[in-house]
Amino acid sequence: MKLERIYRNGFIADSHKARKAIVCIHCHGVIRQGEEYYRVIVSGSGLLGMKFPDRVHAKCIDEWLEKYRESFEYIFGSSEIKYENGEMVKQ
């Protein structure tokens, strides 16, 4: 298996093979032993993010990264976000 690292929307996702059964944070399905999954951390989260990463099925990773993009941008800011009257407006 080739390890892959994805940098997107302020997240870093590293691919791994499960050593034991774990739960996907996105679909709540079981990631079985030996199955490929991604450990996802917020970029710049430091040791806490490394110690407690989100675990996501390889098939769920694109949906998960897109789902949490808006909340990440809202919390940490982005040049792509516009505000009108104190409210975030989608572009």
Backbone bond lengths (Angstrom), bond angles and torsions (degrees), N, CA, C in turn:
res aa  C-N    CA-C-N  psi(-1)  N-CA   C-N-CA  omega(-1)  CA-C   N-CA-C  phi
1 M - - - 1.449 - - 1.525 109.26 -
2 K 1.301 116.52 132.49 1.448 121.67 177.24 1.533 108.39 -88.78
3 L 1.322 116.55 123.14 1.457 119.55 177.69 1.514 109.24 -72.06
4 E 1.317 114.44 140.25 1.452 120.25 -177.52 1.517 108.82 -128.10
5 R 1.320 115.64 143.34 1.468 121.77 175.84 1.525 107.90 -122.12
6 I 1.320 115.32 130.66 1.465 121.41 -179.86 1.528 107.97 -115.45
7 Y 1.328 116.49 129.36 1.456 123.03 173.02 1.527 106.66 -111.81
8 R 1.332 117.02 112.50 1.460 118.43 -179.50 1.523 110.81 -155.86
9 N 1.329 115.46 136.85 1.474 122.97 173.11 1.527 112.85 53.11
10 G 1.335 117.68 34.27 1.459 120.74 178.34 1.514 114.47 83.85
11 F 1.336 117.55 8.34 1.456 122.15 179.22 1.522 110.23 -115.38
12 I 1.324 116.11 153.60 1.458 122.16 172.64 1.521 106.52 -121.50
13 A 1.331 116.55 123.80 1.467 122.08 -179.57 1.518 109.09 -119.65
14 D 1.326 116.53 122.62 1.464 122.91 177.49 1.515 109.41 -110.18
15 S 1.336 117.09 132.85 1.465 120.02 179.06 1.527 110.37 -81.33
16 H 1.321 114.88 144.73 1.463 122.75 179.96 1.518 108.90 -146.67
17 K 1.327 116.11 165.51 1.464 121.70 169.97 1.523 107.04 -106.23
18 A 1.318 116.31 133.01 1.468 121.34 -176.78 1.522 110.73 -68.00
19 R 1.326 116.09 132.52 1.469 121.43 175.19 1.522 110.83 -87.13
20 K 1.331 115.83 -22.36 1.459 121.75 178.02 1.525 107.53 -148.26
21 A 1.299 118.01 169.14 1.467 121.88 179.54 1.532 109.59 -69.62
22 I 1.327 116.06 131.69 1.460 122.49 177.15 1.522 108.47 -137.09
23 V 1.324 117.29 169.53 1.466 121.51 -176.31 1.523 110.23 -104.27
24 C 1.322 116.82 135.31 1.470 123.51 175.82 1.525 108.56 -73.24
25 I 1.316 117.28 126.77 1.458 122.51 -179.00 1.535 111.52 -68.48
26 H 1.326 117.61 -22.11 1.462 121.22 -177.58 1.528 113.00 -85.79
27 C 1.322 117.59 -56.98 1.468 121.14 -175.28 1.522 113.21 -100.68
28 H 1.328 116.90 -7.07 1.471 124.09 -179.02 1.527 112.80 63.45
29 G 1.324 115.95 17.13 1.457 120.55 174.46 1.521 110.15 -84.53
30 V 1.306 116.20 167.49 1.470 121.41 -178.98 1.525 110.10 -84.70
31 I 1.321 115.36 131.10 1.458 121.71 170.08 1.527 104.50 -93.92
32 R 1.308 116.66 111.02 1.470 121.36 -173.30 1.531 112.05 -78.73
33 Q 1.310 115.28 158.93 1.460 121.56 177.95 1.525 109.16 -56.02
34 G 1.330 116.70 130.17 1.457 122.31 179.34 1.516 114.05 89.64
35 E 1.324 117.59 -10.44 1.466 121.62 -179.39 1.529 109.81 -81.66
36 E 1.336 116.58 145.79 1.456 121.22 178.45 1.524 109.97 -77.64
37 Y 1.334 115.50 138.84 1.461 121.36 176.92 1.525 108.34 -148.86
38 Y 1.325 116.72 173.66 1.464 121.52 178.78 1.519 110.54 -116.77
39 R 1.317 115.92 136.87 1.462 122.44 168.61 1.523 105.48 -95.59
40 V 1.321 116.53 123.22 1.466 121.08 -174.51 1.526 109.94 -117.07
41 I 1.331 115.59 130.67 1.463 121.41 175.07 1.522 108.85 -127.74
42 V 1.324 115.71 159.41 1.462 121.40 173.83 1.514 107.00 -80.47
43 S 1.313 116.56 130.54 1.452 121.26 179.40 1.531 109.77 -57.60
44 G 1.328 116.89 128.06 1.459 121.27 178.90 1.517 114.02 84.66
45 S 1.329 118.53 11.54 1.469 120.44 -177.55 1.526 113.11 -81.41
46 G 1.317 117.28 -7.51 1.451 121.16 175.51 1.513 113.72 73.30
47 L 1.324 115.96 -155.22 1.460 121.57 -174.72 1.522 113.02 -65.63
48 L 1.326 117.41 -33.08 1.459 120.06 179.61 1.523 110.81 -61.92
49 G 1.320 116.74 -42.86 1.460 120.63 177.63 1.525 112.15 -64.83
50 M 1.316 116.92 -36.34 1.465 120.81 179.06 1.524 111.38 -69.71
51 K 1.334 116.76 -34.20 1.457 120.95 -177.42 1.530 112.11 -76.63
52 F 1.340 116.79 -33.18 1.460 121.06 -176.70 1.533 111.39 -126.14
53 P 1.334 117.80 65.41 1.470 119.32 179.93 1.528 111.19 -76.25
54 D 1.325 116.37 155.84 1.462 120.48 170.61 1.519 107.15 -77.46
55 R 1.319 116.57 144.84 1.468 121.24 179.43 1.515 108.57 -115.68
56 V 1.334 115.56 125.44 1.465 121.60 -172.00 1.529 109.77 -133.07
57 H 1.357 116.88 136.39 1.471 120.87 173.68 1.529 109.95 -52.06
58 A 1.311 116.85 148.94 1.464 120.78 174.62 1.527 110.40 -60.30
59 K 1.346 116.94 -35.70 1.469 120.19 -179.58 1.533 112.44 -74.07
60 C 1.327 118.90 -17.25 1.475 123.19 -177.53 1.525 113.42 -98.83
61 I 1.338 118.44 -8.68 1.465 121.24 -168.13 1.531 113.24 -60.71
62 D 1.326 118.65 -43.28 1.467 120.06 -178.11 1.526 111.49 -63.97
63 E 1.327 116.61 -43.91 1.466 120.76 178.13 1.518 110.69 -62.51
64 W 1.324 117.36 -43.80 1.457 121.63 -177.02 1.526 110.63 -63.83
65 L 1.339 116.89 -46.46 1.467 120.28 -179.44 1.519 111.42 -62.34
66 E 1.320 117.75 -37.82 1.463 120.79 178.80 1.530 111.12 -71.78
67 K 1.321 116.61 -39.20 1.471 120.97 -179.18 1.525 111.21 -60.83
68 Y 1.324 117.61 -41.64 1.452 120.92 -176.25 1.518 114.18 -92.96
69 R 1.328 118.11 0.12 1.465 121.42 178.31 1.520 111.18 -59.88
70 E 1.332 117.39 -48.00 1.456 120.83 -176.89 1.521 111.83 -64.06
71 S 1.324 118.26 -41.43 1.463 119.70 -179.76 1.532 109.95 -67.53
72 F 1.334 117.79 -36.71 1.459 120.86 177.44 1.521 110.23 -63.63
73 E 1.330 116.96 -45.80 1.462 120.61 -179.12 1.522 110.86 -65.67
74 Y 1.309 117.17 -35.68 1.466 120.89 179.88 1.528 110.13 -65.77
75 I 1.330 116.96 -41.20 1.461 121.27 -178.00 1.523 111.63 -75.50
76 F 1.342 117.51 -47.12 1.457 121.41 -172.03 1.523 114.80 -100.93
77 G 1.309 117.02 -7.81 1.452 120.75 178.28 1.517 112.88 83.76
78 S 1.311 115.23 152.25 1.457 121.41 178.58 1.508 108.13 -159.53
79 S 1.307 115.92 149.75 1.457 119.56 177.58 1.522 111.53 -70.46
80 E 1.339 117.68 -14.20 1.454 121.29 -179.46 1.533 112.98 -84.67
81 I 1.332 117.93 -8.64 1.460 121.01 -177.28 1.516 109.77 -94.21
82 K 1.317 115.57 135.82 1.452 122.36 176.30 1.517 108.46 -113.24
83 Y 1.334 116.54 143.17 1.449 121.93 176.99 1.522 109.06 -119.53
84 E 1.312 116.37 134.73 1.458 122.21 173.62 1.520 107.93 -130.77
85 N 1.329 116.53 124.53 1.467 122.58 -178.89 1.528 111.46 54.74
86 G 1.323 116.53 38.98 1.451 121.22 178.20 1.514 115.54 76.96
87 E 1.320 118.41 3.35 1.463 122.45 -179.10 1.528 109.74 -110.71
88 M 1.342 116.22 142.29 1.448 120.39 177.23 1.515 109.25 -74.44
89 V 1.328 116.64 133.11 1.459 122.08 -179.35 1.519 108.70 -117.81
90 K 1.341 116.71 129.14 1.465 120.57 176.93 1.517 109.13 -71.65
91 Q 1.343 114.99 143.52 1.472 119.00 178.16 1.494 110.96 -103.75
